[in-house]
């Protein structure tokens, strides 16, 4: 038991060491030795060291986005350079679960090698973090690759990743402005239709909004996410698509439909308040969660208790749909996204979240 605890603490201890050394100017050149065991993309790898593993991101370079040409080729090139090799890593900073820095193989700066091979661009946003001599070496490597039309420079009109992202964001904003009037009209039409219905209209409207029928709920164009902003109420959201959960012994009529929302209030450039919400929609023959609906999510061995639900329902002749909403913190979502095995318990019903859904949760965290 004690030995297992020591092993589990190794990655945490290593991350703390990296954080401290990156923050103390007296140790700017401190490097750590290890072996590259995985290459995640053209600038990110996993290094196994004596104290655990670290996800390392190469500084000062940018690579093509996943939907740009050369993205897979660049990843394969970095893999050929470093996978399985002993490396030295000099950390420069930490963001979330990734450490940014310079990677060396037999004394060769891999970032410079990527630039020389045409497998990356010299990152304009990061240049201010370098001294002049090093910056000139990086520029020289990039210039030689560009002159020889290597890699990214061989593809006509291939834009650097930061320019590509900026253009996509500008296009998204333009499309948002062009469709705003249509969305307002659709929302008014929806309100009029709901007002004509019999029964508890507020209950039905709330269910429809969460279920994705809201006029201010459109594809975000990033990892399957959806987003919307109501300028009248000054409320916006980013949400995942449906995540379907299996509850093998619960006799639900359908798989449980789950979505996670990031909801914020205020102008989009100045958020006044925000909250993360996780919701579950169940379909049963009769009410199931009227009395007992507390939610516990187990991420690997860590239990996250989210308490009782804000509950809504809709009933027809053959079934009952119940909507259960819970507040969840960003820190809790990050623990879920980083776990290897996720289980869910609502009341006395137990289910599991597939590993494929973790990518969706990570996308939401990145977008929010």
ABEGO torsion letter per residue (X at the ends): XAAAAAAAAAAAAAAAAAAAAAABAAAAABBBBBBBABBABAABBBBBBAAEBBBBBBBGBBBBBAABBGAAAAAAAAAAAABGBBBBBBBAEBBEABBBEBBBBGGBBAAAAAAAAGABBBBAAAAAABBAAAAAAAAAAAAAAAAAGBEAAABBGBBBAAAAAAAAAAAAAAAAAAAAAAAAAAAAAAAAAAAABBEBAAAAAAAAAAAGABABBBBAGBGGBBBBBBAAAGBBBBBBBBBBBBBAAAGBABBBBBBBBBBBBEBAABBABBBBBBBBBBBBABBAAAABABBBBBBEABBBBAEBBBBBBBBBAABBBBBBBBBBBAAAAAAAAABABBBBBBEABBBBBBAAAAAAAAAAAAAX
